[in-house]
Amino acid sequence: MITVQELMQTSGVAFGTSGARGMVTAMTDRVCYGYTQGFLAYMAEQGEFSSGMRVALAGDLRPSTPRILSACAKAIRDAGGTPEFCGYVPTPALALHAFANAIPCLMVTGSHIPADRNGIKFFRSAGELLKADEPEMGRQELDLDQSRFDADGMLVWPEPLPPVVDVETAYTQRYLDHFGRGALAGKRIGIYQHSAVGRDVLAQIVRELGAEIVLLGRSDTFVPVDTEAIRPEDVVLARHWAQSEHLDSIVSTDGDSDRPLLSDEAGNWLRGDVMGVLCAASVGATSVVTPVSSNTALELDGRFARCRRTRIGSPYVIAAMTEELQEGSAVVCGFEANGGFLLGSAIAGANGATTAALPTRDAVLPILAILTASAPSVSAQAAALPQRFTYSDRITPFPAETSQRFFAHLLAGGTAAQLQRQTDLFGSFAGDAMHIDLTDGVRTTFSSGAIIHLRGSGNAPELRCYSEADSPEAATEVNRLALAAVAALPS
């Protein structure tokens, strides 16, 4: 017998905020089976799983996903559950179905990371696994009978997945009801499809809301589109498509379709946190929760009674949203810098419809909230916000031990010493360091108005830098110079 924690250590497949993630070669059937077994054991302890209960599962379009799904389904059966295969669908469509039926679920996806990696994201019957769940999951004991697996850790007797249960119809109807048919009439929208699992359902929703759609960039091989670090080729493509196809906007998502991409009419991609502010205003939010890395236009905008900052990661956002609901906020929502929007409260839609809460990242609501707004264009909506601009990049590889030494150096001594050290490091281009926020990493505001936020990644050997300034060019340049300054330090 081993525990989930021991499986994590021996397999090299980490478990954390994004669920289990690792190289496909490390995610053997034995490892995926073990993680699923541990998850269900924990759910049984919580009264959310028992023999005969359904467990929903779905996946993205990576080549490794079907095999991993099969291993997970086998673990569900062996635990006495009934695997309910929902097909290759967006993560929020799976979550919407599972939450509505009060059953646990899991999504096989690596989100935006390359196809040589994959992951499994686990959901409780009413929401995501939160940080408090992780140690409880880690202590679960596993029975990985070696007779089930060959020498390479693959199932000796793999089983086919069961017939697909339709969850996309309900997900599509959610947005047709909320916005009303015809809400996008007269618009010409490009759908950048690439290899996103929700590429067809997104196109269907936009078309059924009345827009003329143009399908773009569909790929039969997996494309690692990251909505927070947009690839240069996607920047060029969007501007070309917007001009050549005469589009009002281009929309897309990441691989598992829980994070949005949306461009203005010129093909300029909006930052995810700008989309979050616009969507929060659209739903009439009274309390907005977002990580500390998001654009400060949220507070400067002045439309929200409460703005709350958290550490980076949807579990932190969801936990704070729950507290806001308990304190009586009428309409609670959250968003991340990558654009994923979390709806904590039921809201009113078109023609008296009520749209249920969906407390996990969703890409479709922010896309449609902006496209259906009364402002004449996407660019006009963005221009009406306080003009603060963000940019993010990273140094990779940047091992965890290097991060630890770097932050120990940066934070040595009291506040005055910390501020002076950052002024010495970044002052030539950012000005004097004025304030440090240690909510998650080191986020420093400088006399120029620039913000530099440095943070070691929780699931990759890299140092991330989030910057903010009064223009896109300044935010990008501050980020470049900050990373160059860190890279020049002695190792």
N, C-alpha and C positions, 0 to 999 in steps of 0.2 A: 504494500500500500504506500502511495505517496500522496502529497497534498498538491493543490493547484499551485501554491507558491513554489514548491519543489519542481513541479513540471515547468514552470516559467524559467527557473534557474537552469535546469538541465537542457531544455529545448532551445533556448535563445529566442523564444517567442514571448515577447513582453505582454503584460496585462496592465491596463491603466485607463485613462480617461476615454480613449477611443476603443476600448475593448481589447481583445487580443490581436496583436499585429506582429508580423515577421516576414522573413524571406519565405517564398513559396516552398523552397527546398526544406526549410525547417518545419513548415506547417504540414507535417505528415498526417495521415488519417488518425494515428494514435494520439497525436497532440490535439487535433481538433475534436476528436471524440472525448478526450480527457477534459478539455475546457468546457464542452457542452455538458458532460456528466457533472462537473463541479457546479456549474450554473444551476442545473436542475436540482441538485442536492440543496443548494442554498435557497432556491425558491421553495422547496418543500419545507425547509425550516421556517420560512416566512409565511407559510400557509397559502402560497400562490401556485403550488404544483402538487399534484397527487396522481396516483395511477389512473389511467384512462383519460387524463386531461389532454386537451389539444395544446400543441406548441407550434406557433406559426414560424415559418422561415422563408427567406427569399435571398436573392443574390444579385450582384452586379454582373457586368459583361466580361470580366477577366477570364482568360482561358482556364485558370485554376479553380474558378468558383464552383462549377458543377461537382467536381470531385470532393471539395470541402463540404458542400451542402450534403452530399451523400453520407459522408462520415458523421456529420451533425445529426442527420435524420436517423442513422443507425443508433446513435447514442440516445436519442429521444425514445426510440422503440424499446431499447434495452432497459431504459429507466421506467418503462411502463406507460409512457406517454404516447400520444398519437400525433405524428408529424403532419402538419398542415402546410403543404408547399404552395406558396403564393406566387411562384414564378420569379422572373427577372424583372423587378419593379423598383421604383424609388423607395428608399428607406422610409420616408414619411408616409408613403402609402401603406407599407407593411405596418408601421407603428399605429396609424389611424385605425386599421382593422383590428389589431391586437388590443389596443386600449378600449375600443368599443365593445369587445367581447370579453374583456378582463382576463386575457390569457397572456402568458409570457411569449416572447418572440426573440428571434435572432436574425441578424442580417450579415451575410457573408460579403464583405466589401473591404477594400483597402482605400476607399474614398478617392483621393486625388493622387496617391503615390503610384510609382511605376508598377507595371504588370508583373515584375519579378517578385513583388511583395503582395500580400493579401492580409485579410483580417476577419475577425468575427466580432460584431457589436451586439451586446446583449441588452434586452429590455425587460424590466419587470412588467407586471400586468397593468400598471397605470402610468408608467414613465420609465425614464432611463435609469440605469444603475448609477448611483451617485458615489462620491468619494468615500462616504461612510460605509458603503457596501464592499469596497475593494478588499479590506483586510478580512472581512467575513467570507468573501468568495475565496480568498487565498488560503484559508485554513481548511477548506473542504477536502476530505479524503477521497481518493480515487481508486477504483478497482479496474486497472488496465490489464486484464487477463491477456497474457502474451499469446495465447492460442488464437486470439482474434486477429493478430497482426503478423505480417511476415517480417523478415530480417530488416527491411527498409521502413518498417512502421506503417505499412499500408494494410488495409483490411484484406483478410484472406477471402472473405465472402461478402463483397460489397453488394448493397441492395439498391434497386432503382428508386428514384424519387416517386412519391405518389402523384396522382393527377393534380393539375393546377387548380387552386381555388382563386376565383377572380376577386381581386381587391382594387383593381384600377378603376372599375366603374364607380365605386363609392367615392374614391379620391377625386375623380373627374367631376362628379356631381356636386361635391362640396364647393367647388369654385364656380360652377355654372349657377348654383343656387345663390352663392354669396354675391357675385357681381352682376348676375342677370344676363341672359342671352342678348346679344347686340351691344354689350358694353364696349367692345373693341371695333365696332362697325366703322368703316372708313380708314382704318389703319392698315399699313402694309408692314408686316413684321417678319424679320428673318429668324429662322430657328437654326442655330448652330448645333448640329446634332452630334458630331464626333462619335465617341463611344459611350456617351451617357446612357445609363439604363432607363432614364425617363424621357429619352428623346422623342419617342412616338406619342406618349401620353401628354407631354407638354405641347406638342404640335396640335394634338386633338383638342385640348382645352382652349388654346389660343384661337383655333379655327372656329370652334363652336361658340365662342364669345363674339364672333362676327368679323374677325380680322382676315385679311388676305395674307396667307403665309407663303414664305419662300424657304425651302429646305436647303441647308447649306452644310458642307463639310462632313457628311456622314462617313464614318470609318469602320471597316471591318476588323481593324486591329485596335488594341486599347491605346487611348491617348490620355496621358496623365495631366488633365486640365486642373490647375489649382486656382481657385477663384481669389485667393489672397496673394498669390505670386504669379500673375498672368504671364504666360510665355510670350516672348517678343514676337513670335510668328503669329500669335493670336491677335496681338495689337495691330499688326499690319493687315491681317486678313479682315478684321472687322471694319477698318477704315475703307478698304477696297470694296467690300461687299456693300457697305452703306451707300457709297457713291454709285457703284455700278448697278445696283438693284433698286435704287431710290427708296430706301427703307426709312420708316419712322423710328425703328429700333431693331436691335438684334438681341435675342435672348438665348440663354443656354444654362447649363448646370455643370457641376463636377461629376465624377464617375458614378456615384450612387444617388445623384440628383437630390441632395438635401441642402446644397449651397448654390445660390443663383449667380448668374452673370447677366448683365443687362447693359446695353450701350445706348448712348443718345443717338440722335439722327445723323450725326457725323461719324458714327462708329467709334466713339470714345467710350471705353468701359468705365462705368461708375464703380467707385470703391464700395465694398460691401457694407461698411459702416455708414456711408452716406445713404445707401438703400435702406438700411435699418432705421435711420431717423425719419426718412420719408414714409416708410411703411408704418412706423409707430404713430405718426401723425394721422395717417389714413384710418387706422383702427380706433382712433380716439383714446390712445393710451393715457392713463393718469399716472402710471408708474412704469418706468423703463429701466431694465437691468442690462448691463453690458460689461464686458471685461475692461480692464484699465487701459488696454491698448487701443481702444476705439476712439474715433474722432471726437474732439471736444466741442464740435458743432452741436452735439446733443444738448449740452448744458447751455451753450450760448443761444440756442434757438429759442428757448423760453416758453415753449408750448406745453411742457410736461411738469406736472406738480412735483414729481419725485424722479430723480435720476440716481441710480445706484451703480457703483463700480465693483467688480469682482476680479478674482484671479482668472486667467485665461483657461477656457474649457467649458463646454456646455453644462457639465454637472454643477459647476460653481454658479453659473447663471440660473439654472433651474432651482437650486437650493435657495438662492436669494429671491427668486420669483415666488416661491412657496411662502417665504416669510412675508413678502409684500401682500400676498393674498390674505394671509392670516391677520395682517394688520389692517385689513379692510379696504385696500385700494380697489377701485371699481373695475378698471381695465388694466391688467398687468401683461406686459410682454417683455421679451428680451431679444437681443441679437448679438452676433459676434462680428468681428472685423472681416471674417470671410463671407459675410452676407447671410448665413443661416439665421432664419427668423423663428422665434419660439413664441407661441401664443398661449399665454397662461389663463386667459379668461374667455368665456363665450362672448361673441360679439354679434351685433346686428348686421344683417346683410341686406340685399335688395329685396323689395317686395315682402318685407316682414320676416324673411328667413333668419334663423339663428344659426350661426356658425360655431361649432363646438371648439373648445380649447384643443390645442395640439402642442403639448409641452416638449417638443423635440424639434431639431432643426428642420425647416421647410424652405424650399426654394420657390414654390409657385406663388404663395401669398405675396411676398415682396415684389416679385416681377409684375403681377397683375395689379397690385395696389398702385404702382407707379404708372403703368400703361393706361389705367382707366381714370387717372386723376384729371381734374378739370383744367389744369394748366395746359397751355398749348403744346408743350413739348417736354421731353425728358430733360433736355439741357436747361430749360426755363425753371423746372423744379429744383434742379441742383444749384442753379445760380441764385435762387431765392434763399438758400440756406446761408448761415454765416460761413464765410469763405476760409475754411481751414482744410488743409489737404494732408493726407497721410501716404506713407510709402513703407514697404517692408522688404527686407532682403536678409541674407544669412551668410555666414561663413561656414563652409563645410569642406572637409571634416573638421570638427572642433570637439574633441573627445570630452566626456563628462568631467574627467579629472582636470583638464585644462580650464573648463568653465569654473570649476570650484576654486582653482588657484586665482583665476582672474577676478572673480567676485570677492574673494577674500581680500585681495589687494585693493579693490575699488572701495570696499566698505570698512577698511581698517580705521580705527579711531572714531571719534565722535562726528556729529553732523558737520561741523566746520571743516574738519579734515577731509570728509567725504566730498563736500562741495568744492574745496580747493583742488582735490585730486581730479575731479571731473572738469574743472575749469582748465587745469593744466593739460588734460588730455584732449579736450574738445573746444577750448575757448577761442582758438584762432579762427574758427568759422562759426561757432554758435554763441559766443559771448560768455559772460560769467554764469556759472551754475547758481540758480536761485532757490530751487526746491527739489527735494528727492522724495519719490513715492516708492515704497518697498512692497506694495501689495503683491506683485508678482515680478520678480527680477528687480531691475533698477531703472526707474523711469524718472528722468530729470528734465526740469523746465529751465531754460536758459534766458538770459536777458534779451536776446534777439527775438524771443517769442517761440523759438524752436524747441521741440521736445525730442529727446533721444531716449528710447526705451530698449534696454538690453536684457536678454533672457535666454538661458540655456533651454534647449528643447527637452521636453519630457520623454520623447520617444524616438529621437534620432541624434546622432553625434554632430550637432551643429549649434552655432550661436545665432540667435535671431535678433534682428534690429528693426524696431518700429520707429519711424520718425514722423513728425508733424511740423508743418510750417504754414506760412500765409500764401504760398503758391505751390503748384505741383512741382515746378522746377526746383524750388528751394527744398521741398521735402525730399525729393530724389537726391539732390546734391548733398544735403546734410547726412542722409543715410549712407551714401557712398563714402564720404569723408570719415564718418564715424567708424564704419567697418574697416577702412584703411588704417585708421589710427589704432584700432584694437589689433589688427593683423601685424602691425609694425612693432608691437610690444615684444620684449624678449619672452620666449616660452619658458 
